[in-house]
Amino acid sequence: MHQYECGNCGLRSGKYLTRFGAERYGKGHRDKKHGGMFPINEGILTYSGQAPQAGEWRTIVLVAAILLIGLASKLV
């Protein structure tokens, strides 16, 4: 899990499954609120060891199903 944090505004984004998602949110925040400039103490927070939430489980199951279907098609 990853979150964008703006040290200047005190803003913390919602949680993103990928670091890229949090970075994309940060870019949008910089462009909108800071004219594209990088605020001091801006960063991406990374949380490890947390169980996935309901929406993330759906993504994990979907990816696993696609992988299994791909494997099954190779065996046939």
N, CA, C and O atoms as a Maestro MAE file, in Angstrom:
{
 s_m_m2io_version
 :::
 2.0.0
}

f_m_ct {
 s_m_title
 :::
 protein
 m_atom[304] {
  # First column is atom index #
  i_m_mmod_type
  r_m_x_coord
  r_m_y_coord
  r_m_z_coord
  i_m_residue_number
  s_m_chain_name
  s_m_pdb_residue_name
  s_m_pdb_atom_name
  i_m_atomic_number
  :::
  1 25 0.846 -1.172 0.000 1 A "MET " " N  " 7
  2 3 0.000 0.000 0.000 1 A "MET " " CA " 6
  3 2 0.897 1.244 0.000 1 A "MET " " C  " 6
  4 15 1.938 1.292 0.655 1 A "MET " " O  " 8
  5 25 0.454 2.228 -0.751 2 A "HIS " " N  " 7
  6 3 1.229 3.451 -0.890 2 A "HIS " " CA " 6
  7 2 0.300 4.659 -0.783 2 A "HIS " " C  " 6
  8 15 -0.857 4.609 -1.202 2 A "HIS " " O  " 8
  9 25 0.825 5.739 -0.216 3 A "GLN " " N  " 7
  10 3 0.086 6.994 -0.111 3 A "GLN " " CA " 6
  11 2 1.006 8.143 -0.452 3 A "GLN " " C  " 6
  12 15 2.191 8.133 -0.117 3 A "GLN " " O  " 8
  13 25 0.446 9.135 -1.123 4 A "TYR " " N  " 7
  14 3 1.177 10.376 -1.388 4 A "TYR " " CA " 6
  15 2 0.954 11.297 -0.188 4 A "TYR " " C  " 6
  16 15 -0.156 11.391 0.336 4 A "TYR " " O  " 8
  17 25 2.022 11.973 0.240 5 A "GLU " " N  " 7
  18 3 1.909 12.939 1.331 5 A "GLU " " CA " 6
  19 2 2.593 14.234 0.935 5 A "GLU " " C  " 6
  20 15 3.754 14.233 0.528 5 A "GLU " " O  " 8
  21 25 1.865 15.347 1.057 6 A "CYS " " N  " 7
  22 3 2.411 16.671 0.780 6 A "CYS " " CA " 6
  23 2 2.715 17.334 2.120 6 A "CYS " " C  " 6
  24 15 1.806 17.677 2.875 6 A "CYS " " O  " 8
  25 25 3.994 17.509 2.403 7 A "GLY " " N  " 7
  26 3 4.391 18.124 3.665 7 A "GLY " " CA " 6
  27 2 4.004 19.587 3.758 7 A "GLY " " C  " 6
  28 15 3.857 20.118 4.859 7 A "GLY " " O  " 8
  29 25 3.836 20.243 2.628 8 A "ASN " " N  " 7
  30 3 3.474 21.655 2.607 8 A "ASN " " CA " 6
  31 2 2.004 21.854 2.981 8 A "ASN " " C  " 6
  32 15 1.675 22.726 3.786 8 A "ASN " " O  " 8
  33 25 1.124 21.042 2.394 9 A "CYS " " N  " 7
  34 3 -0.319 21.180 2.620 9 A "CYS " " CA " 6
  35 2 -0.820 20.342 3.797 9 A "CYS " " C  " 6
  36 15 -1.898 20.596 4.336 9 A "CYS " " O  " 8
  37 25 -0.036 19.354 4.185 10 A "GLY " " N  " 7
  38 3 -0.517 18.420 5.190 10 A "GLY " " CA " 6
  39 2 -1.491 17.407 4.597 10 A "GLY " " C  " 6
  40 15 -2.201 16.727 5.338 10 A "GLY " " O  " 8
  41 25 -1.532 17.300 3.282 11 A "LEU " " N  " 7
  42 3 -2.438 16.400 2.580 11 A "LEU " " CA " 6
  43 2 -1.863 14.989 2.545 11 A "LEU " " C  " 6
  44 15 -0.665 14.803 2.335 11 A "LEU " " O  " 8
  45 25 -2.723 14.001 2.752 12 A "ARG " " N  " 7
  46 3 -2.341 12.605 2.565 12 A "ARG " " CA " 6
  47 2 -3.421 11.960 1.705 12 A "ARG " " C  " 6
  48 15 -4.603 12.007 2.045 12 A "ARG " " O  " 8
  49 25 -3.011 11.358 0.593 13 A "SER " " N  " 7
  50 3 -3.966 10.762 -0.343 13 A "SER " " CA " 6
  51 2 -4.559 9.488 0.240 13 A "SER " " C  " 6
  52 15 -4.160 9.017 1.305 13 A "SER " " O  " 8
  53 25 -5.517 8.950 -0.490 14 A "GLY " " N  " 7
  54 3 -6.014 7.623 -0.153 14 A "GLY " " CA " 6
  55 2 -4.934 6.591 -0.438 14 A "GLY " " C  " 6
  56 15 -3.881 6.923 -0.981 14 A "GLY " " O  " 8
  57 25 -5.191 5.354 -0.076 15 A "LYS " " N  " 7
  58 3 -4.194 4.303 -0.280 15 A "LYS " " CA " 6
  59 2 -4.291 3.750 -1.695 15 A "LYS " " C  " 6
  60 15 -5.381 3.568 -2.238 15 A "LYS " " O  " 8
  61 25 -3.122 3.487 -2.279 16 A "TYR " " N  " 7
  62 3 -3.018 2.916 -3.616 16 A "TYR " " CA " 6
  63 2 -2.279 1.595 -3.534 16 A "TYR " " C  " 6
  64 15 -1.338 1.448 -2.754 16 A "TYR " " O  " 8
  65 25 -2.706 0.640 -4.338 17 A "LEU " " N  " 7
  66 3 -2.074 -0.672 -4.358 17 A "LEU " " CA " 6
  67 2 -0.662 -0.577 -4.919 17 A "LEU " " C  " 6
  68 15 0.232 -1.301 -4.480 17 A "LEU " " O  " 8
  69 25 -0.457 0.312 -5.889 18 A "THR " " N  " 7
  70 3 0.862 0.451 -6.505 18 A "THR " " CA " 6
  71 2 1.477 1.807 -6.161 18 A "THR " " C  " 6
  72 15 0.774 2.780 -5.891 18 A "THR " " O  " 8
  73 25 2.791 1.838 -6.178 19 A "ARG " " N  " 7
  74 3 3.503 3.101 -5.950 19 A "ARG " " CA " 6
  75 2 3.201 4.083 -7.087 19 A "ARG " " C  " 6
  76 15 3.092 5.289 -6.866 19 A "ARG " " O  " 8
  77 25 3.070 3.550 -8.298 20 A "PHE " " N  " 7
  78 3 2.779 4.380 -9.464 20 A "PHE " " CA " 6
  79 2 1.469 5.153 -9.274 20 A "PHE " " C  " 6
  80 15 1.381 6.324 -9.645 20 A "PHE " " O  " 8
  81 25 0.461 4.507 -8.701 21 A "GLY " " N  " 7
  82 3 -0.818 5.176 -8.458 21 A "GLY " " CA " 6
  83 2 -0.664 6.357 -7.518 21 A "GLY " " C  " 6
  84 15 -1.231 7.424 -7.756 21 A "GLY " " O  " 8
  85 25 0.107 6.170 -6.443 22 A "ALA " " N  " 7
  86 3 0.342 7.255 -5.484 22 A "ALA " " CA " 6
  87 2 1.164 8.374 -6.116 22 A "ALA " " C  " 6
  88 15 0.911 9.552 -5.863 22 A "ALA " " O  " 8
  89 25 2.146 8.009 -6.936 23 A "GLU " " N  " 7
  90 3 2.955 9.025 -7.608 23 A "GLU " " CA " 6
  91 2 2.111 9.827 -8.605 23 A "GLU " " C  " 6
  92 15 2.277 11.042 -8.722 23 A "GLU " " O  " 8
  93 25 1.215 9.157 -9.318 24 A "ARG " " N  " 7
  94 3 0.337 9.842 -10.268 24 A "ARG " " CA " 6
  95 2 -0.580 10.825 -9.537 24 A "ARG " " C  " 6
  96 15 -0.811 11.935 -10.016 24 A "ARG " " O  " 8
  97 25 -1.099 10.415 -8.380 25 A "TYR " " N  " 7
  98 3 -1.920 11.315 -7.577 25 A "TYR " " CA " 6
  99 2 -1.087 12.535 -7.152 25 A "TYR " " C  " 6
  100 15 -1.560 13.669 -7.219 25 A "TYR " " O  " 8
  101 25 0.152 12.291 -6.718 26 A "GLY " " N  " 7
  102 3 1.034 13.380 -6.309 26 A "GLY " " CA " 6
  103 2 1.314 14.359 -7.433 26 A "GLY " " C  " 6
  104 15 1.361 15.569 -7.210 26 A "GLY " " O  " 8
  105 25 1.502 13.841 -8.646 27 A "LYS " " N  " 7
  106 3 1.740 14.723 -9.793 27 A "LYS " " CA " 6
  107 2 0.524 15.621 -10.031 27 A "LYS " " C  " 6
  108 15 0.670 16.817 -10.284 27 A "LYS " " O  " 8
  109 25 -0.658 15.047 -9.948 28 A "GLY " " N  " 7
  110 3 -1.874 15.846 -10.124 28 A "GLY " " CA " 6
  111 2 -2.005 16.917 -9.053 28 A "GLY " " C  " 6
  112 15 -2.401 18.047 -9.339 28 A "GLY " " O  " 8
  113 25 -1.670 16.557 -7.811 29 A "HIS " " N  " 7
  114 3 -1.736 17.523 -6.708 29 A "HIS " " CA " 6
  115 2 -0.735 18.652 -6.933 29 A "HIS " " C  " 6
  116 15 -1.071 19.823 -6.759 29 A "HIS " " O  " 8
  117 25 0.502 18.305 -7.321 30 A "ARG " " N  " 7
  118 3 1.533 19.333 -7.577 30 A "ARG " " CA " 6
  119 2 1.098 20.275 -8.681 30 A "ARG " " C  " 6
  120 15 1.232 21.493 -8.566 30 A "ARG " " O  " 8
  121 25 0.570 19.692 -9.763 31 A "ASP " " N  " 7
  122 3 0.155 20.529 -10.896 31 A "ASP " " CA " 6
  123 2 -0.976 21.471 -10.501 31 A "ASP " " C  " 6
  124 15 -0.976 22.642 -10.880 31 A "ASP " " O  " 8
  125 25 -1.940 20.959 -9.739 32 A "LYS " " N  " 7
  126 3 -3.126 21.751 -9.395 32 A "LYS " " CA " 6
  127 2 -2.853 22.772 -8.287 32 A "LYS " " C  " 6
  128 15 -3.268 23.926 -8.394 32 A "LYS " " O  " 8
  129 25 -2.173 22.363 -7.250 33 A "LYS " " N  " 7
  130 3 -2.014 23.224 -6.067 33 A "LYS " " CA " 6
  131 2 -0.693 23.991 -6.010 33 A "LYS " " C  " 6
  132 15 -0.609 25.038 -5.369 33 A "LYS " " O  " 8
  133 25 0.335 23.470 -6.681 34 A "HIS " " N  " 7
  134 3 1.666 24.085 -6.529 34 A "HIS " " CA " 6
  135 2 2.288 24.483 -7.866 34 A "HIS " " C  " 6
  136 15 3.494 24.718 -7.943 34 A "HIS " " O  " 8
  137 25 1.477 24.560 -8.912 35 A "GLY " " N  " 7
  138 3 1.993 24.981 -10.213 35 A "GLY " " CA " 6
  139 2 3.073 24.071 -10.763 35 A "GLY " " C  " 6
  140 15 3.936 24.530 -11.512 35 A "GLY " " O  " 8
  141 25 3.050 22.787 -10.412 36 A "GLY " " N  " 7
  142 3 4.040 21.831 -10.891 36 A "GLY " " CA " 6
  143 2 5.318 21.796 -10.077 36 A "GLY " " C  " 6
  144 15 6.185 20.961 -10.334 36 A "GLY " " O  " 8
  145 25 5.456 22.687 -9.095 37 A "MET " " N  " 7
  146 3 6.661 22.724 -8.250 37 A "MET " " CA " 6
  147 2 6.579 21.629 -7.189 37 A "MET " " C  " 6
  148 15 5.487 21.261 -6.757 37 A "MET " " O  " 8
  149 25 7.729 21.108 -6.770 38 A "PHE " " N  " 7
  150 3 7.781 20.057 -5.766 38 A "PHE " " CA " 6
  151 2 7.810 20.667 -4.367 38 A "PHE " " C  " 6
  152 15 8.757 21.377 -4.030 38 A "PHE " " O  " 8
  153 25 6.788 20.405 -3.544 39 A "PRO " " N  " 7
  154 3 6.774 20.940 -2.175 39 A "PRO " " CA " 6
  155 2 7.858 20.296 -1.313 39 A "PRO " " C  " 6
  156 15 8.285 19.170 -1.568 39 A "PRO " " O  " 8
  157 25 8.289 21.019 -0.304 40 A "ILE " " N  " 7
  158 3 9.243 20.477 0.660 40 A "ILE " " CA " 6
  159 2 8.545 19.370 1.448 40 A "ILE " " C  " 6
  160 15 7.356 19.471 1.752 40 A "ILE " " O  " 8
  161 25 9.275 18.333 1.769 41 A "ASN " " N  " 7
  162 3 8.789 17.182 2.539 41 A "ASN " " CA " 6
  163 2 7.680 16.410 1.829 41 A "ASN " " C  " 6
  164 15 6.838 15.790 2.479 41 A "ASN " " O  " 8
  165 25 7.678 16.448 0.519 42 A "GLU " " N  " 7
  166 3 6.743 15.636 -0.247 42 A "GLU " " CA " 6
  167 2 7.289 14.213 -0.297 42 A "GLU " " C  " 6
  168 15 8.502 14.016 -0.368 42 A "GLU " " O  " 8
  169 25 6.400 13.221 -0.261 43 A "GLY " " N  " 7
  170 3 6.899 11.866 -0.348 43 A "GLY " " CA " 6
  171 2 5.801 10.839 -0.557 43 A "GLY " " C  " 6
  172 15 4.608 11.137 -0.493 43 A "GLY " " O  " 8
  173 25 6.251 9.617 -0.809 44 A "ILE " " N  " 7
  174 3 5.363 8.471 -0.933 44 A "ILE " " CA " 6
  175 2 5.577 7.602 0.304 44 A "ILE " " C  " 6
  176 15 6.693 7.165 0.586 44 A "ILE " " O  " 8
  177 25 4.503 7.362 1.027 45 A "LEU " " N  " 7
  178 3 4.553 6.496 2.201 45 A "LEU " " CA " 6
  179 2 4.247 5.074 1.749 45 A "LEU " " C  " 6
  180 15 3.318 4.854 0.972 45 A "LEU " " O  " 8
  181 25 5.016 4.119 2.227 46 A "THR " " N  " 7
  182 3 4.819 2.723 1.861 46 A "THR " " CA " 6
  183 2 4.522 1.926 3.125 46 A "THR " " C  " 6
  184 15 5.248 2.003 4.116 46 A "THR " " O  " 8
  185 25 3.437 1.157 3.063 47 A "TYR " " N  " 7
  186 3 3.030 0.319 4.186 47 A "TYR " " CA " 6
  187 2 3.192 -1.134 3.773 47 A "TYR " " C  " 6
  188 15 2.690 -1.554 2.730 47 A "TYR " " O  " 8
  189 25 3.885 -1.888 4.587 48 A "SER " " N  " 7
  190 3 4.041 -3.310 4.292 48 A "SER " " CA " 6
  191 2 3.407 -4.130 5.409 48 A "SER " " C  " 6
  192 15 3.240 -3.656 6.533 48 A "SER " " O  " 8
  193 25 3.068 -5.331 5.087 49 A "GLY " " N  " 7
  194 3 2.523 -6.236 6.086 49 A "GLY " " CA " 6
  195 2 1.051 -6.044 6.375 49 A "GLY " " C  " 6
  196 15 0.540 -6.618 7.337 49 A "GLY " " O  " 8
  197 25 0.351 -5.257 5.576 50 A "GLN " " N  " 7
  198 3 -1.074 -5.075 5.780 50 A "GLN " " CA " 6
  199 2 -1.843 -6.013 4.861 50 A "GLN " " C  " 6
  200 15 -1.446 -6.236 3.718 50 A "GLN " " O  " 8
  201 25 -2.934 -6.556 5.359 51 A "ALA " " N  " 7
  202 3 -3.776 -7.415 4.548 51 A "ALA " " CA " 6
  203 2 -4.495 -6.572 3.499 51 A "ALA " " C  " 6
  204 15 -4.901 -5.444 3.778 51 A "ALA " " O  " 8
  205 25 -4.653 -7.114 2.301 52 A "PRO " " N  " 7
  206 3 -5.390 -6.385 1.261 52 A "PRO " " CA " 6
  207 2 -6.837 -6.128 1.674 52 A "PRO " " C  " 6
  208 15 -7.431 -6.915 2.411 52 A "PRO " " O  " 8
  209 25 -7.393 -5.030 1.194 53 A "GLN " " N  " 7
  210 3 -8.781 -4.692 1.491 53 A "GLN " " CA " 6
  211 2 -9.689 -5.299 0.433 53 A "GLN " " C  " 6
  212 15 -9.209 -5.887 -0.536 53 A "GLN " " O  " 8
  213 25 -11.005 -5.159 0.613 54 A "ALA " " N  " 7
  214 3 -11.992 -5.833 -0.226 54 A "ALA " " CA " 6
  215 2 -11.781 -5.571 -1.718 54 A "ALA " " C  " 6
  216 15 -11.781 -6.513 -2.510 54 A "ALA " " O  " 8
  217 25 -11.603 -4.326 -2.107 55 A "GLY " " N  " 7
  218 3 -11.404 -4.002 -3.514 55 A "GLY " " CA " 6
  219 2 -10.124 -4.594 -4.076 55 A "GLY " " C  " 6
  220 15 -10.072 -4.950 -5.253 55 A "GLY " " O  " 8
  221 25 -9.102 -4.703 -3.261 56 A "GLU " " N  " 7
  222 3 -7.834 -5.265 -3.703 56 A "GLU " " CA " 6
  223 2 -7.939 -6.768 -3.893 56 A "GLU " " C  " 6
  224 15 -7.310 -7.326 -4.792 56 A "GLU " " O  " 8
  225 25 -8.728 -7.429 -3.053 57 A "TRP " " N  " 7
  226 3 -8.917 -8.874 -3.199 57 A "TRP " " CA " 6
  227 2 -9.541 -9.192 -4.545 57 A "TRP " " C  " 6
  228 15 -9.167 -10.175 -5.184 57 A "TRP " " O  " 8
  229 25 -10.489 -8.371 -4.984 58 A "ARG " " N  " 7
  230 3 -11.110 -8.596 -6.293 58 A "ARG " " CA " 6
  231 2 -10.068 -8.537 -7.398 58 A "ARG " " C  " 6
  232 15 -10.100 -9.346 -8.325 58 A "ARG " " O  " 8
  233 25 -9.157 -7.598 -7.309 59 A "THR " " N  " 7
  234 3 -8.093 -7.473 -8.305 59 A "THR " " CA " 6
  235 2 -7.163 -8.679 -8.264 59 A "THR " " C  " 6
  236 15 -6.780 -9.205 -9.309 59 A "THR " " O  " 8
  237 25 -6.802 -9.112 -7.078 60 A "ILE " " N  " 7
  238 3 -5.914 -10.262 -6.919 60 A "ILE " " CA " 6
  239 2 -6.563 -11.522 -7.493 60 A "ILE " " C  " 6
  240 15 -5.913 -12.291 -8.201 60 A "ILE " " O  " 8
  241 25 -7.846 -11.731 -7.188 61 A "VAL " " N  " 7
  242 3 -8.558 -12.909 -7.699 61 A "VAL " " CA " 6
  243 2 -8.668 -12.846 -9.223 61 A "VAL " " C  " 6
  244 15 -8.510 -13.867 -9.894 61 A "VAL " " O  " 8
  245 25 -8.935 -11.668 -9.774 62 A "LEU " " N  " 7
  246 3 -9.044 -11.514 -11.225 62 A "LEU " " CA " 6
  247 2 -7.721 -11.842 -11.910 62 A "LEU " " C  " 6
  248 15 -7.707 -12.554 -12.914 62 A "LEU " " O  " 8
  249 25 -6.631 -11.340 -11.390 63 A "VAL " " N  " 7
  250 3 -5.315 -11.611 -11.976 63 A "VAL " " CA " 6
  251 2 -4.989 -13.099 -11.869 63 A "VAL " " C  " 6
  252 15 -4.477 -13.688 -12.821 63 A "VAL " " O  " 8
  253 25 -5.279 -13.711 -10.724 64 A "ALA " " N  " 7
  254 3 -5.028 -15.144 -10.547 64 A "ALA " " CA " 6
  255 2 -5.855 -15.960 -11.537 64 A "ALA " " C  " 6
  256 15 -5.358 -16.925 -12.118 64 A "ALA " " O  " 8
  257 25 -7.119 -15.574 -11.730 65 A "ALA " " N  " 7
  258 3 -7.981 -16.294 -12.674 65 A "ALA " " CA " 6
  259 2 -7.441 -16.183 -14.096 65 A "ALA " " C  " 6
  260 15 -7.433 -17.166 -14.837 65 A "ALA " " O  " 8
  261 25 -6.991 -14.992 -14.478 66 A "ILE " " N  " 7
  262 3 -6.430 -14.809 -15.822 66 A "ILE " " CA " 6
  263 2 -5.183 -15.664 -16.010 66 A "ILE " " C  " 6
  264 15 -4.993 -16.262 -17.069 66 A "ILE " " O  " 8
  265 25 -4.337 -15.726 -14.992 67 A "LEU " " N  " 7
  266 3 -3.135 -16.556 -15.063 67 A "LEU " " CA " 6
  267 2 -3.495 -18.028 -15.180 67 A "LEU " " C  " 6
  268 15 -2.890 -18.747 -15.976 67 A "LEU " " O  " 8
  269 25 -4.463 -18.489 -14.408 68 A "LEU " " N  " 7
  270 3 -4.879 -19.889 -14.468 68 A "LEU " " CA " 6
  271 2 -5.488 -20.232 -15.829 68 A "LEU " " C  " 6
  272 15 -5.221 -21.304 -16.372 68 A "LEU " " O  " 8
  273 25 -6.293 -19.343 -16.374 69 A "ILE " " N  " 7
  274 3 -6.869 -19.569 -17.700 69 A "ILE " " CA " 6
  275 2 -5.756 -19.637 -18.745 69 A "ILE " " C  " 6
  276 15 -5.800 -20.474 -19.646 69 A "ILE " " O  " 8
  277 25 -4.764 -18.762 -18.627 70 A "GLY " " N  " 7
  278 3 -3.634 -18.799 -19.548 70 A "GLY " " CA " 6
  279 2 -2.847 -20.099 -19.464 70 A "GLY " " C  " 6
  280 15 -2.451 -20.665 -20.482 70 A "GLY " " O  " 8
  281 25 -2.625 -20.564 -18.238 71 A "LEU " " N  " 7
  282 3 -1.928 -21.841 -18.054 71 A "LEU " " CA " 6
  283 2 -2.749 -22.988 -18.612 71 A "LEU " " C  " 6
  284 15 -2.212 -23.870 -19.283 71 A "LEU " " O  " 8
  285 25 -4.034 -22.984 -18.344 72 A "ALA " " N  " 7
  286 3 -4.906 -24.048 -18.827 72 A "ALA " " CA " 6
  287 2 -4.927 -24.090 -20.353 72 A "ALA " " C  " 6
  288 15 -4.949 -25.171 -20.940 72 A "ALA " " O  " 8
  289 25 -4.920 -22.926 -20.999 73 A "SER " " N  " 7
  290 3 -4.944 -22.898 -22.464 73 A "SER " " CA " 6
  291 2 -3.641 -23.418 -23.052 73 A "SER " " C  " 6
  292 15 -3.645 -23.955 -24.160 73 A "SER " " O  " 8
  293 25 -2.541 -23.276 -22.351 74 A "LYS " " N  " 7
  294 3 -1.253 -23.789 -22.814 74 A "LYS " " CA " 6
  295 2 -1.217 -25.315 -22.739 74 A "LYS " " C  " 6
  296 15 -0.574 -25.968 -23.561 74 A "LYS " " O  " 8
  297 25 -1.916 -25.882 -21.741 75 A "LEU " " N  " 7
  298 3 -1.901 -27.330 -21.546 75 A "LEU " " CA " 6
  299 2 -2.803 -28.046 -22.540 75 A "LEU " " C  " 6
  300 15 -2.616 -29.230 -22.821 75 A "LEU " " O  " 8
  301 25 -3.778 -27.325 -23.066 76 A "VAL " " N  " 7
  302 3 -4.745 -27.964 -23.983 76 A "VAL " " CA " 6
  303 2 -4.248 -27.976 -25.389 76 A "VAL " " C  " 6
  304 15 -4.935 -28.474 -26.281 76 A "VAL " " O  " 8
  :::
 }
 m_bond[303] {
  # First column is bond index #
  i_m_from
  i_m_to
  i_m_order
  :::
  1 1 2 1
  2 2 3 1
  3 3 4 2
  4 3 5 1
  5 5 6 1
  6 6 7 1
  7 7 8 2
  8 7 9 1
  9 9 10 1
  10 10 11 1
  11 11 12 2
  12 11 13 1
  13 13 14 1
  14 14 15 1
  15 15 16 2
  16 15 17 1
  17 17 18 1
  18 18 19 1
  19 19 20 2
  20 19 21 1
  21 21 22 1
  22 22 23 1
  23 23 24 2
  24 23 25 1
  25 25 26 1
  26 26 27 1
  27 27 28 2
  28 27 29 1
  29 29 30 1
  30 30 31 1
  31 31 32 2
  32 31 33 1
  33 33 34 1
  34 34 35 1
  35 35 36 2
  36 35 37 1
  37 37 38 1
  38 38 39 1
  39 39 40 2
  40 39 41 1
  41 41 42 1
  42 42 43 1
  43 43 44 2
  44 43 45 1
  45 45 46 1
  46 46 47 1
  47 47 48 2
  48 47 49 1
  49 49 50 1
  50 50 51 1
  51 51 52 2
  52 51 53 1
  53 53 54 1
  54 54 55 1
  55 55 56 2
  56 55 57 1
  57 57 58 1
  58 58 59 1
  59 59 60 2
  60 59 61 1
  61 61 62 1
  62 62 63 1
  63 63 64 2
  64 63 65 1
  65 65 66 1
  66 66 67 1
  67 67 68 2
  68 67 69 1
  69 69 70 1
  70 70 71 1
  71 71 72 2
  72 71 73 1
  73 73 74 1
  74 74 75 1
  75 75 76 2
  76 75 77 1
  77 77 78 1
  78 78 79 1
  79 79 80 2
  80 79 81 1
  81 81 82 1
  82 82 83 1
  83 83 84 2
  84 83 85 1
  85 85 86 1
  86 86 87 1
  87 87 88 2
  88 87 89 1
  89 89 90 1
  90 90 91 1
  91 91 92 2
  92 91 93 1
  93 93 94 1
  94 94 95 1
  95 95 96 2
  96 95 97 1
  97 97 98 1
  98 98 99 1
  99 99 100 2
  100 99 101 1
  101 101 102 1
  102 102 103 1
  103 103 104 2
  104 103 105 1
  105 105 106 1
  106 106 107 1
  107 107 108 2
  108 107 109 1
  109 109 110 1
  110 110 111 1
  111 111 112 2
  112 111 113 1
  113 113 114 1
  114 114 115 1
  115 115 116 2
  116 115 117 1
  117 117 118 1
  118 118 119 1
  119 119 120 2
  120 119 121 1
  121 121 122 1
  122 122 123 1
  123 123 124 2
  124 123 125 1
  125 125 126 1
  126 126 127 1
  127 127 128 2
  128 127 129 1
  129 129 130 1
  130 130 131 1
  131 131 132 2
  132 131 133 1
  133 133 134 1
  134 134 135 1
  135 135 136 2
  136 135 137 1
  137 137 138 1
  138 138 139 1
  139 139 140 2
  140 139 141 1
  141 141 142 1
  142 142 143 1
  143 143 144 2
  144 143 145 1
  145 145 146 1
  146 146 147 1
  147 147 148 2
  148 147 149 1
  149 149 150 1
  150 150 151 1
  151 151 152 2
  152 151 153 1
  153 153 154 1
  154 154 155 1
  155 155 156 2
  156 155 157 1
  157 157 158 1
  158 158 159 1
  159 159 160 2
  160 159 161 1
  161 161 162 1
  162 162 163 1
  163 163 164 2
  164 163 165 1
  165 165 166 1
  166 166 167 1
  167 167 168 2
  168 167 169 1
  169 169 170 1
  170 170 171 1
  171 171 172 2
  172 171 173 1
  173 173 174 1
  174 174 175 1
  175 175 176 2
  176 175 177 1
  177 177 178 1
  178 178 179 1
  179 179 180 2
  180 179 181 1
  181 181 182 1
  182 182 183 1
  183 183 184 2
  184 183 185 1
  185 185 186 1
  186 186 187 1
  187 187 188 2
  188 187 189 1
  189 189 190 1
  190 190 191 1
  191 191 192 2
  192 191 193 1
  193 193 194 1
  194 194 195 1
  195 195 196 2
  196 195 197 1
  197 197 198 1
  198 198 199 1
  199 199 200 2
  200 199 201 1
  201 201 202 1
  202 202 203 1
  203 203 204 2
  204 203 205 1
  205 205 206 1
  206 206 207 1
  207 207 208 2
  208 207 209 1
  209 209 210 1
  210 210 211 1
  211 211 212 2
  212 211 213 1
  213 213 214 1
  214 214 215 1
  215 215 216 2
  216 215 217 1
  217 217 218 1
  218 218 219 1
  219 219 220 2
  220 219 221 1
  221 221 222 1
  222 222 223 1
  223 223 224 2
  224 223 225 1
  225 225 226 1
  226 226 227 1
  227 227 228 2
  228 227 229 1
  229 229 230 1
  230 230 231 1
  231 231 232 2
  232 231 233 1
  233 233 234 1
  234 234 235 1
  235 235 236 2
  236 235 237 1
  237 237 238 1
  238 238 239 1
  239 239 240 2
  240 239 241 1
  241 241 242 1
  242 242 243 1
  243 243 244 2
  244 243 245 1
  245 245 246 1
  246 246 247 1
  247 247 248 2
  248 247 249 1
  249 249 250 1
  250 250 251 1
  251 251 252 2
  252 251 253 1
  253 253 254 1
  254 254 255 1
  255 255 256 2
  256 255 257 1
  257 257 258 1
  258 258 259 1
  259 259 260 2
  260 259 261 1
  261 261 262 1
  262 262 263 1
  263 263 264 2
  264 263 265 1
  265 265 266 1
  266 266 267 1
  267 267 268 2
  268 267 269 1
  269 269 270 1
  270 270 271 1
  271 271 272 2
  272 271 273 1
  273 273 274 1
  274 274 275 1
  275 275 276 2
  276 275 277 1
  277 277 278 1
  278 278 279 1
  279 279 280 2
  280 279 281 1
  281 281 282 1
  282 282 283 1
  283 283 284 2
  284 283 285 1
  285 285 286 1
  286 286 287 1
  287 287 288 2
  288 287 289 1
  289 289 290 1
  290 290 291 1
  291 291 292 2
  292 291 293 1
  293 293 294 1
  294 294 295 1
  295 295 296 2
  296 295 297 1
  297 297 298 1
  298 298 299 1
  299 299 300 2
  300 299 301 1
  301 301 302 1
  302 302 303 1
  303 303 304 2
  :::
 }
}
